[in-house]
Amino acid sequence: MREYIYLGGAIAAEVTGTAALKFSDGFANVVPSLVVVLGYVGSFYLLSLTLQELPIGLVYATWSAVGIVAAALLGVVVFDEPVDVAGVVGMALIVGGVVVLNVFSDAYSPAH
């Protein structure tokens, strides 16, 4: 169970770093730039802890998919970026693929 907490932390740190990247203005703003670096370093550290217990395919698919969807939602809510039907369908397909890997795939089960 601890590995999933690490994975959640890795996702949160990566999304935080990505949001800060938008605020950094090309690394011209110091504080958001530091948040970017700390977010990505923290994300990769927690990801490395997750990989000690779970298969890389499962971890990377989950980390990247949830990060993509979270960043897109953050763009809509925080940065007032547009979203259309194709974007929503694409995000649903990404989430669906990760659910299939996590729930139905024996090859990517935590026991392997």
Biopython code that builds the backbone (N, CA, C, O; Angstrom):
import numpy as np
from Bio.PDB.StructureBuilder import StructureBuilder

atoms = [
    (1, "MET", "N", (0.817, -1.197, 0.000)),
    (1, "MET", "CA", (0.000, 0.000, 0.000)),
    (1, "MET", "C", (0.863, 1.264, 0.000)),
    (1, "MET", "O", (0.502, 2.278, -0.598)),
    (2, "ARG", "N", (1.995, 1.185, 0.673)),
    (2, "ARG", "CA", (2.897, 2.337, 0.757)),
    (2, "ARG", "C", (3.355, 2.794, -0.627)),
    (2, "ARG", "O", (3.517, 3.991, -0.864)),
    (3, "GLU", "N", (3.564, 1.840, -1.542)),
    (3, "GLU", "CA", (4.029, 2.205, -2.878)),
    (3, "GLU", "C", (3.000, 3.056, -3.625)),
    (3, "GLU", "O", (3.370, 3.895, -4.446)),
    (4, "TYR", "N", (1.722, 2.846, -3.346)),
    (4, "TYR", "CA", (0.689, 3.666, -3.984)),
    (4, "TYR", "C", (0.653, 5.075, -3.393)),
    (4, "TYR", "O", (0.313, 6.034, -4.086)),
    (5, "ILE", "N", (1.000, 5.195, -2.128)),
    (5, "ILE", "CA", (1.126, 6.525, -1.514)),
    (5, "ILE", "C", (2.296, 7.266, -2.159)),
    (5, "ILE", "O", (2.195, 8.454, -2.464)),
    (6, "TYR", "N", (3.410, 6.553, -2.366)),
    (6, "TYR", "CA", (4.555, 7.159, -3.056)),
    (6, "TYR", "C", (4.172, 7.581, -4.472)),
    (6, "TYR", "O", (4.550, 8.659, -4.930)),
    (7, "LEU", "N", (3.422, 6.724, -5.159)),
    (7, "LEU", "CA", (3.006, 7.037, -6.527)),
    (7, "LEU", "C", (2.102, 8.273, -6.545)),
    (7, "LEU", "O", (2.260, 9.144, -7.401)),
    (8, "GLY", "N", (1.171, 8.352, -5.617)),
    (8, "GLY", "CA", (0.315, 9.535, -5.518)),
    (8, "GLY", "C", (1.121, 10.793, -5.246)),
    (8, "GLY", "O", (0.848, 11.851, -5.813)),
    (9, "GLY", "N", (2.121, 10.671, -4.370)),
    (9, "GLY", "CA", (2.997, 11.808, -4.085)),
    (9, "GLY", "C", (3.811, 12.216, -5.297)),
    (9, "GLY", "O", (4.012, 13.404, -5.550)),
    (10, "ALA", "N", (4.284, 11.219, -6.053)),
    (10, "ALA", "CA", (5.053, 11.504, -7.268)),
    (10, "ALA", "C", (4.200, 12.245, -8.286)),
    (10, "ALA", "O", (4.665, 13.180, -8.938)),
    (11, "ILE", "N", (2.952, 11.823, -8.418)),
    (11, "ILE", "CA", (2.039, 12.486, -9.350)),
    (11, "ILE", "C", (1.764, 13.915, -8.895)),
    (11, "ILE", "O", (1.807, 14.846, -9.698)),
    (12, "ALA", "N", (1.483, 14.085, -7.611)),
    (12, "ALA", "CA", (1.195, 15.427, -7.082)),
    (12, "ALA", "C", (2.394, 16.355, -7.249)),
    (12, "ALA", "O", (2.233, 17.520, -7.613)),
    (13, "ALA", "N", (3.598, 15.841, -6.984)),
    (13, "ALA", "CA", (4.805, 16.663, -7.122)),
    (13, "ALA", "C", (5.042, 17.052, -8.577)),
    (13, "ALA", "O", (5.438, 18.181, -8.866)),
    (14, "GLU", "N", (4.799, 16.115, -9.492)),
    (14, "GLU", "CA", (5.006, 16.395, -10.916)),
    (14, "GLU", "C", (4.011, 17.431, -11.421)),
    (14, "GLU", "O", (4.385, 18.336, -12.167)),
    (15, "VAL", "N", (2.759, 17.310, -11.027)),
    (15, "VAL", "CA", (1.736, 18.265, -11.457)),
    (15, "VAL", "C", (2.005, 19.641, -10.846)),
    (15, "VAL", "O", (1.806, 20.663, -11.502)),
    (16, "THR", "N", (2.454, 19.664, -9.601)),
    (16, "THR", "CA", (2.823, 20.932, -8.962)),
    (16, "THR", "C", (3.972, 21.596, -9.719)),
    (16, "THR", "O", (3.941, 22.799, -9.978)),
    (17, "GLY", "N", (4.985, 20.803, -10.071)),
    (17, "GLY", "CA", (6.108, 21.335, -10.845)),
    (17, "GLY", "C", (5.678, 21.854, -12.204)),
    (17, "GLY", "O", (6.170, 22.882, -12.669)),
    (18, "THR", "N", (4.765, 21.148, -12.835)),
    (18, "THR", "CA", (4.274, 21.571, -14.142)),
    (18, "THR", "C", (3.484, 22.874, -14.042)),
    (18, "THR", "O", (3.639, 23.761, -14.881)),
    (19, "ALA", "N", (2.646, 22.990, -13.026)),
    (19, "ALA", "CA", (1.895, 24.236, -12.827)),
    (19, "ALA", "C", (2.850, 25.391, -12.544)),
    (19, "ALA", "O", (2.673, 26.492, -13.064)),
    (20, "ALA", "N", (3.856, 25.136, -11.723)),
    (20, "ALA", "CA", (4.836, 26.179, -11.407)),
    (20, "ALA", "C", (5.613, 26.592, -12.650)),
    (20, "ALA", "O", (6.026, 27.746, -12.773)),
    (21, "LEU", "N", (5.813, 25.651, -13.573)),
    (21, "LEU", "CA", (6.508, 25.964, -14.818)),
    (21, "LEU", "C", (5.757, 27.042, -15.594)),
    (21, "LEU", "O", (6.368, 27.920, -16.203)),
    (22, "LYS", "N", (4.449, 26.971, -15.566)),
    (22, "LYS", "CA", (3.627, 27.990, -16.237)),
    (22, "LYS", "C", (3.819, 29.356, -15.566)),
    (22, "LYS", "O", (3.871, 30.382, -16.243)),
    (23, "PHE", "N", (3.923, 29.361, -14.234)),
    (23, "PHE", "CA", (4.107, 30.608, -13.488)),
    (23, "PHE", "C", (5.540, 31.137, -13.533)),
    (23, "PHE", "O", (5.777, 32.308, -13.236)),
    (24, "SER", "N", (6.499, 30.282, -13.902)),
    (24, "SER", "CA", (7.908, 30.685, -13.848)),
    (24, "SER", "C", (8.295, 31.689, -14.931)),
    (24, "SER", "O", (9.329, 32.349, -14.823)),
    (25, "ASP", "N", (7.475, 31.810, -15.971)),
    (25, "ASP", "CA", (7.737, 32.746, -17.069)),
    (25, "ASP", "C", (9.117, 32.502, -17.672)),
    (25, "ASP", "O", (9.951, 33.404, -17.755)),
    (26, "GLY", "N", (9.332, 31.243, -18.094)),
    (26, "GLY", "CA", (10.621, 30.897, -18.696)),
    (26, "GLY", "C", (11.764, 30.944, -17.698)),
    (26, "GLY", "O", (12.889, 31.294, -18.055)),
    (27, "PHE", "N", (11.486, 30.598, -16.464)),
    (27, "PHE", "CA", (12.443, 30.609, -15.345)),
    (27, "PHE", "C", (12.909, 32.018, -14.985)),
    (27, "PHE", "O", (13.965, 32.184, -14.376)),
    (28, "ALA", "N", (12.126, 33.038, -15.359)),
    (28, "ALA", "CA", (12.456, 34.414, -14.986)),
    (28, "ALA", "C", (12.021, 34.726, -13.551)),
    (28, "ALA", "O", (12.614, 35.586, -12.900)),
    (29, "ASN", "N", (11.000, 34.039, -13.059)),
    (29, "ASN", "CA", (10.520, 34.232, -11.690)),
    (29, "ASN", "C", (11.143, 33.172, -10.787)),
    (29, "ASN", "O", (10.974, 31.975, -11.018)),
    (30, "VAL", "N", (11.855, 33.611, -9.770)),
    (30, "VAL", "CA", (12.679, 32.712, -8.955)),
    (30, "VAL", "C", (11.856, 31.697, -8.173)),
    (30, "VAL", "O", (12.140, 30.501, -8.238)),
    (31, "VAL", "N", (10.850, 32.141, -7.444)),
    (31, "VAL", "CA", (10.112, 31.217, -6.571)),
    (31, "VAL", "C", (9.415, 30.112, -7.372)),
    (31, "VAL", "O", (9.578, 28.939, -7.036)),
    (32, "PRO", "N", (8.650, 30.435, -8.409)),
    (32, "PRO", "CA", (8.061, 29.346, -9.185)),
    (32, "PRO", "C", (9.122, 28.442, -9.828)),
    (32, "PRO", "O", (8.901, 27.241, -9.985)),
    (33, "SER", "N", (10.256, 29.011, -10.195)),
    (33, "SER", "CA", (11.332, 28.204, -10.781)),
    (33, "SER", "C", (11.869, 27.196, -9.774)),
    (33, "SER", "O", (12.161, 26.054, -10.128)),
    (34, "LEU", "N", (11.999, 27.616, -8.522)),
    (34, "LEU", "CA", (12.436, 26.689, -7.469)),
    (34, "LEU", "C", (11.397, 25.596, -7.234)),
    (34, "LEU", "O", (11.748, 24.440, -6.999)),
    (35, "VAL", "N", (10.128, 25.960, -7.296)),
    (35, "VAL", "CA", (9.058, 24.972, -7.138)),
    (35, "VAL", "C", (9.110, 23.952, -8.276)),
    (35, "VAL", "O", (8.869, 22.765, -8.054)),
    (36, "VAL", "N", (9.420, 24.402, -9.482)),
    (36, "VAL", "CA", (9.570, 23.487, -10.621)),
    (36, "VAL", "C", (10.644, 22.450, -10.315)),
    (36, "VAL", "O", (10.408, 21.248, -10.439)),
    (37, "VAL", "N", (11.815, 22.914, -9.920)),
    (37, "VAL", "CA", (12.940, 22.009, -9.656)),
    (37, "VAL", "C", (12.607, 21.056, -8.513)),
    (37, "VAL", "O", (12.809, 19.848, -8.630)),
    (38, "LEU", "N", (12.099, 21.595, -7.414)),
    (38, "LEU", "CA", (11.758, 20.751, -6.266)),
    (38, "LEU", "C", (10.641, 19.765, -6.609)),
    (38, "LEU", "O", (10.669, 18.613, -6.175)),
    (39, "GLY", "N", (9.668, 20.217, -7.382)),
    (39, "GLY", "CA", (8.573, 19.338, -7.781)),
    (39, "GLY", "C", (9.049, 18.164, -8.608)),
    (39, "GLY", "O", (8.666, 17.022, -8.352)),
    (40, "TYR", "N", (9.887, 18.436, -9.603)),
    (40, "TYR", "CA", (10.361, 17.348, -10.456)),
    (40, "TYR", "C", (11.351, 16.431, -9.739)),
    (40, "TYR", "O", (11.308, 15.215, -9.922)),
    (41, "VAL", "N", (12.233, 16.995, -8.932)),
    (41, "VAL", "CA", (13.165, 16.158, -8.160)),
    (41, "VAL", "C", (12.377, 15.282, -7.191)),
    (41, "VAL", "O", (12.633, 14.083, -7.084)),
    (42, "GLY", "N", (11.422, 15.881, -6.486)),
    (42, "GLY", "CA", (10.596, 15.109, -5.557)),
    (42, "GLY", "C", (9.800, 14.035, -6.266)),
    (42, "GLY", "O", (9.664, 12.919, -5.764)),
    (43, "SER", "N", (9.277, 14.368, -7.428)),
    (43, "SER", "CA", (8.503, 13.406, -8.194)),
    (43, "SER", "C", (9.343, 12.200, -8.593)),
    (43, "SER", "O", (8.914, 11.058, -8.428)),
    (44, "PHE", "N", (10.531, 12.452, -9.114)),
    (44, "PHE", "CA", (11.378, 11.336, -9.533)),
    (44, "PHE", "C", (11.883, 10.521, -8.351)),
    (44, "PHE", "O", (12.046, 9.306, -8.463)),
    (45, "TYR", "N", (12.133, 11.172, -7.224)),
    (45, "TYR", "CA", (12.542, 10.427, -6.032)),
    (45, "TYR", "C", (11.417, 9.485, -5.587)),
    (45, "TYR", "O", (11.652, 8.301, -5.346)),
    (46, "LEU", "N", (10.200, 10.014, -5.480)),
    (46, "LEU", "CA", (9.069, 9.178, -5.072)),
    (46, "LEU", "C", (8.769, 8.100, -6.110)),
    (46, "LEU", "O", (8.374, 6.988, -5.759)),
    (47, "LEU", "N", (8.955, 8.426, -7.374)),
    (47, "LEU", "CA", (8.775, 7.433, -8.429)),
    (47, "LEU", "C", (9.777, 6.296, -8.267)),
    (47, "LEU", "O", (9.434, 5.133, -8.478)),
    (48, "SER", "N", (11.007, 6.623, -7.894)),
    (48, "SER", "CA", (12.021, 5.578, -7.693)),
    (48, "SER", "C", (11.651, 4.662, -6.532)),
    (48, "SER", "O", (11.924, 3.462, -6.578)),
    (49, "LEU", "N", (11.034, 5.215, -5.497)),
    (49, "LEU", "CA", (10.582, 4.381, -4.377)),
    (49, "LEU", "C", (9.441, 3.468, -4.814)),
    (49, "LEU", "O", (9.373, 2.307, -4.412)),
    (50, "THR", "N", (8.560, 3.997, -5.629)),
    (50, "THR", "CA", (7.443, 3.205, -6.145)),
    (50, "THR", "C", (7.944, 2.032, -6.978)),
    (50, "THR", "O", (7.409, 0.926, -6.898)),
    (51, "LEU", "N", (8.980, 2.286, -7.778)),
    (51, "LEU", "CA", (9.503, 1.245, -8.670)),
    (51, "LEU", "C", (10.195, 0.105, -7.926)),
    (51, "LEU", "O", (10.469, -0.937, -8.522)),
    (52, "GLN", "N", (10.478, 0.281, -6.647)),
    (52, "GLN", "CA", (11.046, -0.814, -5.860)),
    (52, "GLN", "C", (10.016, -1.917, -5.630)),
    (52, "GLN", "O", (10.380, -3.066, -5.375)),
    (53, "GLU", "N", (8.739, -1.572, -5.720)),
    (53, "GLU", "CA", (7.680, -2.533, -5.403)),
    (53, "GLU", "C", (6.757, -2.880, -6.565)),
    (53, "GLU", "O", (6.180, -3.966, -6.589)),
    (54, "LEU", "N", (6.613, -1.982, -7.518)),
    (54, "LEU", "CA", (5.647, -2.186, -8.596)),
    (54, "LEU", "C", (6.338, -2.241, -9.952)),
    (54, "LEU", "O", (7.418, -1.674, -10.118)),
    (55, "PRO", "N", (5.723, -2.922, -10.933)),
    (55, "PRO", "CA", (6.310, -3.016, -12.274)),
    (55, "PRO", "C", (6.387, -1.651, -12.961)),
    (55, "PRO", "O", (5.497, -0.815, -12.806)),
    (56, "ILE", "N", (7.455, -1.440, -13.715)),
    (56, "ILE", "CA", (7.697, -0.147, -14.357)),
    (56, "ILE", "C", (6.583, 0.233, -15.334)),
    (56, "ILE", "O", (6.214, 1.405, -15.416)),
    (57, "GLY", "N", (6.046, -0.730, -16.069)),
    (57, "GLY", "CA", (4.976, -0.425, -17.018)),
    (57, "GLY", "C", (3.740, 0.123, -16.328)),
    (57, "GLY", "O", (3.139, 1.095, -16.786)),
    (58, "LEU", "N", (3.373, -0.499, -15.238)),
    (58, "LEU", "CA", (2.219, -0.055, -14.463)),
    (58, "LEU", "C", (2.464, 1.320, -13.854)),
    (58, "LEU", "O", (1.609, 2.202, -13.932)),
    (59, "VAL", "N", (3.626, 1.498, -13.253)),
    (59, "VAL", "CA", (3.960, 2.760, -12.583)),
    (59, "VAL", "C", (4.012, 3.903, -13.586)),
    (59, "VAL", "O", (3.399, 4.949, -13.373)),
    (60, "TYR", "N", (4.736, 3.709, -14.668)),
    (60, "TYR", "CA", (4.905, 4.803, -15.623)),
    (60, "TYR", "C", (3.591, 5.150, -16.311)),
    (60, "TYR", "O", (3.289, 6.324, -16.523)),
    (61, "ALA", "N", (2.808, 4.126, -16.662)),
    (61, "ALA", "CA", (1.514, 4.391, -17.297)),
    (61, "ALA", "C", (0.607, 5.179, -16.365)),
    (61, "ALA", "O", (-0.045, 6.135, -16.786)),
    (62, "THR", "N", (0.565, 4.783, -15.112)),
    (62, "THR", "CA", (-0.292, 5.469, -14.143)),
    (62, "THR", "C", (0.200, 6.885, -13.887)),
    (62, "THR", "O", (-0.586, 7.832, -13.905)),
    (63, "TRP", "N", (1.502, 7.032, -13.649)),
    (63, "TRP", "CA", (2.099, 8.340, -13.358)),
    (63, "TRP", "C", (1.879, 9.320, -14.508)),
    (63, "TRP", "O", (1.463, 10.460, -14.300)),
    (64, "SER", "N", (2.164, 8.859, -15.711)),
    (64, "SER", "CA", (2.043, 9.769, -16.853)),
    (64, "SER", "C", (0.584, 10.074, -17.176)),
    (64, "SER", "O", (0.248, 11.222, -17.469)),
    (65, "ALA", "N", (-0.282, 9.074, -17.129)),
    (65, "ALA", "CA", (-1.688, 9.299, -17.474)),
    (65, "ALA", "C", (-2.380, 10.217, -16.478)),
    (65, "ALA", "O", (-3.063, 11.162, -16.871)),
    (66, "VAL", "N", (-2.206, 9.942, -15.199)),
    (66, "VAL", "CA", (-2.849, 10.795, -14.197)),
    (66, "VAL", "C", (-2.249, 12.198, -14.255)),
    (66, "VAL", "O", (-2.962, 13.187, -14.084)),
    (67, "GLY", "N", (-0.944, 12.285, -14.493)),
    (67, "GLY", "CA", (-0.305, 13.593, -14.627)),
    (67, "GLY", "C", (-0.834, 14.378, -15.810)),
    (67, "GLY", "O", (-1.062, 15.584, -15.705)),
    (68, "ILE", "N", (-1.031, 13.706, -16.935)),
    (68, "ILE", "CA", (-1.568, 14.365, -18.133)),
    (68, "ILE", "C", (-2.969, 14.904, -17.864)),
    (68, "ILE", "O", (-3.266, 16.062, -18.158)),
    (69, "VAL", "N", (-3.817, 14.060, -17.307)),
    (69, "VAL", "CA", (-5.194, 14.475, -17.051)),
    (69, "VAL", "C", (-5.237, 15.585, -15.998)),
    (69, "VAL", "O", (-5.972, 16.560, -16.157)),
    (70, "ALA", "N", (-4.461, 15.443, -14.934)),
    (70, "ALA", "CA", (-4.437, 16.470, -13.884)),
    (70, "ALA", "C", (-3.924, 17.801, -14.424)),
    (70, "ALA", "O", (-4.469, 18.855, -14.098)),
    (71, "ALA", "N", (-2.883, 17.758, -15.244)),
    (71, "ALA", "CA", (-2.352, 18.996, -15.823)),
    (71, "ALA", "C", (-3.370, 19.642, -16.761)),
    (71, "ALA", "O", (-3.511, 20.865, -16.780)),
    (72, "ALA", "N", (-4.074, 18.829, -17.532)),
    (72, "ALA", "CA", (-5.097, 19.376, -18.431)),
    (72, "ALA", "C", (-6.236, 20.009, -17.637)),
    (72, "ALA", "O", (-6.712, 21.090, -17.985)),
    (73, "LEU", "N", (-6.670, 19.345, -16.579)),
    (73, "LEU", "CA", (-7.733, 19.905, -15.741)),
    (73, "LEU", "C", (-7.275, 21.175, -15.036)),
    (73, "LEU", "O", (-8.038, 22.132, -14.901)),
    (74, "LEU", "N", (-6.031, 21.177, -14.593)),
    (74, "LEU", "CA", (-5.453, 22.370, -13.973)),
    (74, "LEU", "C", (-5.432, 23.529, -14.974)),
    (74, "LEU", "O", (-5.715, 24.674, -14.620)),
    (75, "GLY", "N", (-5.095, 23.218, -16.216)),
    (75, "GLY", "CA", (-5.095, 24.238, -17.262)),
    (75, "GLY", "C", (-6.468, 24.859, -17.445)),
    (75, "GLY", "O", (-6.590, 26.072, -17.621)),
    (76, "VAL", "N", (-7.497, 24.032, -17.403)),
    (76, "VAL", "CA", (-8.866, 24.528, -17.569)),
    (76, "VAL", "C", (-9.293, 25.355, -16.361)),
    (76, "VAL", "O", (-9.836, 26.449, -16.515)),
    (77, "VAL", "N", (-9.049, 24.833, -15.160)),
    (77, "VAL", "CA", (-9.552, 25.472, -13.941)),
    (77, "VAL", "C", (-8.728, 26.691, -13.536)),
    (77, "VAL", "O", (-9.287, 27.740, -13.217)),
    (78, "VAL", "N", (-7.406, 26.557, -13.548)),
    (78, "VAL", "CA", (-6.541, 27.624, -13.033)),
    (78, "VAL", "C", (-6.162, 28.632, -14.114)),
    (78, "VAL", "O", (-6.156, 29.838, -13.869)),
    (79, "PHE", "N", (-5.848, 28.139, -15.304)),
    (79, "PHE", "CA", (-5.330, 29.012, -16.354)),
    (79, "PHE", "C", (-6.367, 29.366, -17.417)),
    (79, "PHE", "O", (-6.040, 30.012, -18.413)),
    (80, "ASP", "N", (-7.605, 28.948, -17.211)),
    (80, "ASP", "CA", (-8.705, 29.265, -18.119)),
    (80, "ASP", "C", (-8.409, 28.835, -19.559)),
    (80, "ASP", "O", (-8.738, 29.546, -20.509)),
    (81, "GLU", "N", (-7.792, 27.675, -19.704)),
    (81, "GLU", "CA", (-7.493, 27.143, -21.032)),
    (81, "GLU", "C", (-8.720, 26.407, -21.565)),
    (81, "GLU", "O", (-9.471, 25.814, -20.791)),
    (82, "PRO", "N", (-8.927, 26.441, -22.869)),
    (82, "PRO", "CA", (-10.125, 25.807, -23.427)),
    (82, "PRO", "C", (-10.015, 24.280, -23.434)),
    (82, "PRO", "O", (-8.921, 23.715, -23.468)),
    (83, "VAL", "N", (-11.167, 23.640, -23.400)),
    (83, "VAL", "CA", (-11.239, 22.188, -23.557)),
    (83, "VAL", "C", (-12.417, 21.901, -24.482)),
    (83, "VAL", "O", (-13.441, 22.583, -24.433)),
    (84, "ASP", "N", (-12.258, 20.883, -25.323)),
    (84, "ASP", "CA", (-13.337, 20.528, -26.235)),
    (84, "ASP", "C", (-13.652, 19.041, -26.093)),
    (84, "ASP", "O", (-13.038, 18.336, -25.292)),
    (85, "VAL", "N", (-14.606, 18.584, -26.871)),
    (85, "VAL", "CA", (-15.051, 17.194, -26.787)),
    (85, "VAL", "C", (-13.902, 16.238, -27.089)),
    (85, "VAL", "O", (-13.746, 15.224, -26.408)),
    (86, "ALA", "N", (-13.102, 16.548, -28.096)),
    (86, "ALA", "CA", (-11.977, 15.672, -28.440)),
    (86, "ALA", "C", (-10.998, 15.557, -27.273)),
    (86, "ALA", "O", (-10.471, 14.476, -27.012)),
    (87, "GLY", "N", (-10.752, 16.657, -26.573)),
    (87, "GLY", "CA", (-9.864, 16.624, -25.416)),
    (87, "GLY", "C", (-10.414, 15.761, -24.300)),
    (87, "GLY", "O", (-9.676, 14.993, -23.683)),
    (88, "VAL", "N", (-11.698, 15.882, -24.039)),
    (88, "VAL", "CA", (-12.336, 15.077, -22.993)),
    (88, "VAL", "C", (-12.315, 13.602, -23.373)),
    (88, "VAL", "O", (-12.022, 12.754, -22.530)),
    (89, "VAL", "N", (-12.619, 13.284, -24.622)),
    (89, "VAL", "CA", (-12.585, 11.891, -25.080)),
    (89, "VAL", "C", (-11.169, 11.333, -24.975)),
    (89, "VAL", "O", (-10.975, 10.205, -24.522)),
    (90, "GLY", "N", (-10.188, 12.118, -25.391)),
    (90, "GLY", "CA", (-8.799, 11.673, -25.301)),
    (90, "GLY", "C", (-8.380, 11.387, -23.875)),
    (90, "GLY", "O", (-7.733, 10.375, -23.607)),
    (91, "MET", "N", (-8.745, 12.275, -22.952)),
    (91, "MET", "CA", (-8.407, 12.044, -21.542)),
    (91, "MET", "C", (-9.129, 10.819, -20.997)),
    (91, "MET", "O", (-8.559, 10.071, -20.203)),
    (92, "ALA", "N", (-10.375, 10.605, -21.413)),
    (92, "ALA", "CA", (-11.117, 9.422, -20.976)),
    (92, "ALA", "C", (-10.448, 8.148, -21.480)),
    (92, "ALA", "O", (-10.386, 7.153, -20.757)),
    (93, "LEU", "N", (-9.950, 8.171, -22.706)),
    (93, "LEU", "CA", (-9.244, 7.002, -23.245)),
    (93, "LEU", "C", (-7.953, 6.733, -22.477)),
    (93, "LEU", "O", (-7.614, 5.578, -22.217)),
    (94, "ILE", "N", (-7.238, 7.788, -22.115)),
    (94, "ILE", "CA", (-6.010, 7.634, -21.329)),
    (94, "ILE", "C", (-6.332, 6.987, -19.986)),
    (94, "ILE", "O", (-5.685, 6.019, -19.587)),
    (95, "VAL", "N", (-7.321, 7.519, -19.300)),
    (95, "VAL", "CA", (-7.710, 6.972, -17.995)),
    (95, "VAL", "C", (-8.203, 5.537, -18.152)),
    (95, "VAL", "O", (-7.868, 4.673, -17.341)),
    (96, "GLY", "N", (-8.988, 5.280, -19.180)),
    (96, "GLY", "CA", (-9.479, 3.923, -19.423)),
    (96, "GLY", "C", (-8.353, 2.931, -19.631)),
    (96, "GLY", "O", (-8.409, 1.813, -19.120)),
    (97, "GLY", "N", (-7.342, 3.322, -20.366)),
    (97, "GLY", "CA", (-6.195, 2.443, -20.584)),
    (97, "GLY", "C", (-5.463, 2.118, -19.301)),
    (97, "GLY", "O", (-5.040, 0.980, -19.095)),
    (98, "VAL", "N", (-5.309, 3.096, -18.445)),
    (98, "VAL", "CA", (-4.634, 2.866, -17.164)),
    (98, "VAL", "C", (-5.487, 1.982, -16.262)),
    (98, "VAL", "O", (-4.954, 1.134, -15.546)),
    (99, "VAL", "N", (-6.791, 2.166, -16.287)),
    (99, "VAL", "CA", (-7.676, 1.305, -15.496)),
    (99, "VAL", "C", (-7.557, -0.137, -15.968)),
    (99, "VAL", "O", (-7.484, -1.051, -15.146)),
    (100, "VAL", "N", (-7.536, -0.353, -17.272)),
    (100, "VAL", "CA", (-7.379, -1.710, -17.807)),
    (100, "VAL", "C", (-6.070, -2.323, -17.320)),
    (100, "VAL", "O", (-6.055, -3.474, -16.884)),
    (101, "LEU", "N", (-4.966, -1.571, -17.388)),
    (101, "LEU", "CA", (-3.681, -2.084, -16.905)),
    (101, "LEU", "C", (-3.727, -2.432, -15.422)),
    (101, "LEU", "O", (-3.258, -3.494, -15.013)),
    (102, "ASN", "N", (-4.288, -1.543, -14.626)),
    (102, "ASN", "CA", (-4.300, -1.731, -13.180)),
    (102, "ASN", "C", (-5.256, -2.829, -12.727)),
    (102, "ASN", "O", (-4.954, -3.553, -11.778)),
    (103, "VAL", "N", (-6.387, -2.961, -13.378)),
    (103, "VAL", "CA", (-7.421, -3.875, -12.893)),
    (103, "VAL", "C", (-7.394, -5.230, -13.594)),
    (103, "VAL", "O", (-7.583, -6.261, -12.949)),
    (104, "PHE", "N", (-7.166, -5.241, -14.887)),
    (104, "PHE", "CA", (-7.365, -6.465, -15.650)),
    (104, "PHE", "C", (-6.093, -7.167, -16.118)),
    (104, "PHE", "O", (-6.166, -8.319, -16.544)),
    (105, "SER", "N", (-4.958, -6.531, -16.057)),
    (105, "SER", "CA", (-3.738, -7.133, -16.595)),
    (105, "SER", "C", (-2.989, -7.924, -15.528)),
    (105, "SER", "O", (-2.589, -7.375, -14.501)),
    (106, "ASP", "N", (-2.804, -9.220, -15.781)),
    (106, "ASP", "CA", (-1.996, -10.044, -14.876)),
    (106, "ASP", "C", (-0.521, -9.681, -14.982)),
    (106, "ASP", "O", (0.210, -9.762, -13.994)),
    (107, "ALA", "N", (-0.082, -9.285, -16.163)),
    (107, "ALA", "CA", (1.331, -8.951, -16.364)),
    (107, "ALA", "C", (1.748, -7.736, -15.553)),
    (107, "ALA", "O", (2.915, -7.612, -15.183)),
    (108, "TYR", "N", (0.816, -6.845, -15.274)),
    (108, "TYR", "CA", (1.143, -5.629, -14.541)),
    (108, "TYR", "C", (0.615, -5.630, -13.118)),
    (108, "TYR", "O", (0.540, -4.580, -12.478)),
    (109, "SER", "N", (0.254, -6.791, -12.625)),
    (109, "SER", "CA", (-0.225, -6.842, -11.243)),
    (109, "SER", "C", (0.951, -6.645, -10.296)),
    (109, "SER", "O", (2.077, -7.017, -10.626)),
    (110, "PRO", "N", (0.703, -6.067, -9.126)),
    (110, "PRO", "CA", (1.786, -5.799, -8.170)),
    (110, "PRO", "C", (2.552, -7.040, -7.738)),
    (110, "PRO", "O", (3.690, -6.923, -7.282)),
    (111, "ALA", "N", (1.968, -8.220, -7.866)),
    (111, "ALA", "CA", (2.648, -9.442, -7.428)),
    (111, "ALA", "C", (3.812, -9.823, -8.331)),
    (111, "ALA", "O", (4.658, -10.622, -7.928)),
    (112, "HIS", "N", (3.877, -9.273, -9.543)),
    (112, "HIS", "CA", (4.942, -9.643, -10.491)),
    (112, "HIS", "C", (6.142, -8.763, -10.370)),
    (112, "HIS", "O", (7.118, -8.947, -11.097)),
]
sb = StructureBuilder()
sb.init_structure("model")
sb.init_model(0)
sb.init_chain("A")
sb.init_seg("    ")
for serial, (resi, resn, name, xyz) in enumerate(atoms, 1):
    if name == "N":
        sb.init_residue(resn, " ", resi, " ")
    sb.init_atom(name, np.array(xyz, "f"), 0.0, 1.0, " ", f" {name:<3s}", serial, name[0])
structure = sb.get_structure()
